[in-house]
Amino acid sequence: MWSKVLVCCAFLVAFGSAQQNAVQNHGFESELRGHWESDGFSISRSSDAHGGSHSLRCAGRMHNSHQGPAQLVTLTPGKMYKFSAYVKQLTDMPGTLFQKYRAIMQYQDSGTGKHSQENLAYHTTVRSVDGWFRMAAFFRAPTQAVSLSKLKIQAPDISIDFLLDDVTIVELPDLADWKTEANQRINQLRMGDIHFRFNLGPGISASDIDVQIDHVKHLFGWGTLVKDQWMIDSNYRHYQDMVYEYFNTATTQGLKWKFDKGTATHPDYSQAMACVDSLRQKGMLVRAHNLFWGFEKNLPPYVVHMAPHQLNVTVQNHLNYMINITKGKADHWDVMNELVHGQWFEEQFHNPDYSQDVYRQVKQLDPKPLLMLNDFNVVARPEIADAYLQQVQKFMSKMLLVIKLIKRKRLMFQAYLQQSQKFLSQGVPLQALGLQGHFHETVPDPQRMMLYLDHVAQAGLPLWVTELDVQQQDPDVRADYYDTALRVLFSHPAMHGIVLWGFWDQHVVDKRSALVDGNNLNINAAGKQVFHLIKDEWSTHVHRTLSSGTDFHLRGFKGDYEVTVKSHGVNVKVVHFSLTGNQTTVNINVDSTRVLSPHL
């Protein structure tokens, strides 16, 4: 199954080939001679190494958690780079379960002198017992000239000492023609060969028979977030029709704990379950989002201040209740949402493996759904776009506020990969990875996206983009950016589905991501392009007469098909079949009685 992933991972291997490292004394095998800055704390060489004989020991940080080793590096403007480093935490802080680390690039513009920074990698669940862990990222150097480029490892609480080793920043070759390569992968991965064999009854002339072959449902998951009440309200029939016309997958948020319409003792998810039942009746795949969410703000208020024992009982009751009402009805469960970023339950119970136990319980109670992790800043570009940063700087004079905004854009794909690998190594029934794709004020970068996807695909699990939106004011630009994002994602062999984070401007995070506008649900330029890809370019519709042959081959997109056989323009037979693999044979018998007497 995963041979396809290995083929595409050649993309990652090719770009990871040996190149000149921009980092000096990257393995600390030489004496420290000024390449590395220590910013008021102690650095020394240690014989405890990840690779080679030495690493860098960082100790005595007393001022703030931003202190960490740094080095000036030389980058080529506009080029893509691969960053990697290994870190080992030496001590822990009593009363704190996890520590956080991040790697950043700091820049100074040659013309304006302004400073900016890009977050490369971020790890949030580090403990000394875990030993060496890797930080990794792909980033593109600024296109404008810079007078300073500095790599910095920002460390956790100031009392924590740590080691750093094998730090690399390597320039990657440009991706020559991403679109052609993506289209070739789509043809290889998403299509199969269909051999049609029509057996005509006595007296039937092949020249009198026409066939219409229509791809009616994708095997690939094309989905959207839906609003529960609109899916069961007859006043929103047009909205419902669009959901069922363009998508085969739907995500409902009504099952979130914080959206419970009842009370602590008498929960009420009747509206959400009515939506689920309606979706299932239409043959939609249902994504249940989400069971638990490890942020205090996303929990019911009555849960937040419970003592551990009472909290454990409450959590168990909620888990049992939710799986009981959804059993057999949910195809996916985002069991623990955004776990790389929020570990509230782990902290409350002082149990670093708490979520793993929850996954096991859910699978035992309901074997049907795919159990997924789901997190952000994994596939979408993490840094704030230049234009947005300038806008923020214009209205906020204090740099501290700008930095706080930038911190929310941290790249997590290496931490996410390690988290999923840890789950799998512990026998946790993790079955797919959800990658949020929020391109807010950023441009989808095909090369960077493929590198991210290849990296996360090393977990060996199906990938789903669970929350895709592209925010651009101009609908035509928005259409181009959606085309880029969807084409890259659809072409990746590990990708099994893409779910838009809404499509109507009345139910999206930002109207600049909408595909459909206004009360009449008018399809805008972005919507026309997205729906064209799903229904036309990446779908198969063929009309032909059998006069050119009753046996023929067709290459079509995978999924469900409907074949309509006509004689002199009159429907005489309808046949359904599915193409799920690389090839299939379809035999269709055309009965002479029906053809010669079409009024029967």
Summary of the structure (lengths in Angstrom):
residues: 600
radius of gyration: 27.2
end to end distance: 47.6
largest distance: 94.5
contacts: 1939
relative contact order: 0.14
helix: 32%
strand: 33%
